[in-house]
Amino acid sequence: MMQTELQAGTQPGQTSAGSAVSPAEAGDPTEGHTVKSVDRGLAELRLLAVRMGGLVIDQVGSAVRALLEHDARLAELVLHREQLVNDYDEQLDRESLRFIALQHPVANDLRVVRGLARVGLELERCGDEAKKVARFAAQLGRPGAHDPVVAVARSLRHMADLSAAMLRNALRSMDEFDGDLAEQVLAQDRELDEEFAAGLRLVMSFAMEDQAFLKATVDTVFALKGLERIGDHAKNIAEQVLYILRGDESLHHDTTPAPPT
């Protein structure tokens, strides 16, 4: 389902019973219901989360591209689409509560609904980070020889690729209830942290050599940190998948604060 549904252009509210996905393979905790309305409701929630994820992944990629290319128009597009991310989050939360109220899920089903609602929150926070990067990009002028964004472009691009890959794999692990893939996302977090540290050292060296672009340098640090936080949110999504599959509350250690909007 990821290949057909993880697309940024789908609007909130477009799920329907006819678009519900079938249960995944043997590891799917939603498989085997005798009540079709439960199957359908859980499938719709998963589909909604995947569509939201597709939009967020595109938001992250577009925000970083706008920053690297000094493309104010693309940055404004990211800022304009931020409301769509919020709409998805609100709809996923609303539909999760509605499902609980109507179906009274227990055991595995309740874990799935709770986990999917948490996934929506993590994706909304990723959208907030993309928005902050886009705001910075929208304020940039033409690139110059002493531009801190140019100085750390390689780290920004690499971190964007890593965080987007983590987010994509985390969503795929959720869509397919793939615990092995979720574990891979957790392992990728270390590489992202190392790249963040390398980018931070580089931008600090730049700041010491040339203090004429102090505000832009600080904003570049925040952009690097935003990409590192997106990786943290992807890791939290993967931990929710493991929680759904194993029911172990200790797997989830969310210490990432909600960013200011």
C-alpha angles and dihedrals in degrees: 000000000000093000094056104031106037093090128131097217098069113106126223115266097035098113117111139170089260091058096050114130124233120249114277126240129300095302094059107117090202094059123114104030118161090201107075093196089064092050091048095046094050092046091052092051091051091048091050091051091049092050091049089050092053091055093047093050089052090047091054094047093046093048093053092044089051089052096048094044095039088235107164093178092057090046090055090051090055091050091048093052094050090091089059089058090052091047091054091050092050092047093049091049092047094047092047091055091045091052091051092048095049103035103031092214122203137190112349095009093053091050090052094051093045091047094049092050089052090049088057091054092050091049091049089054090050087054089053090055091050089050092054092050090049092050089055091047092050091058097050123106126205115320115261139189092265098043111136090209090058090046093058098030093120093053092045092050094045093047091048090052092047096046092046091049091050091049093047093049092046091054092046090051088052094047093049098029088235110168094185092056090048089055089052090056090054090051092050092060093078092058090051091050091051092051090049091053091049092049091047092053090050096051092045090053089051091051092053092051097046123019095176091097099044097141093047089048092053090047090051089054089052090050091054090047091049091057090048089052091050087058089051091053090049088052090051090053090052090050089053089055090053089047090053092049099041106022092226110145092191090069092075116074106165108180095153110114120223107263121237114259 
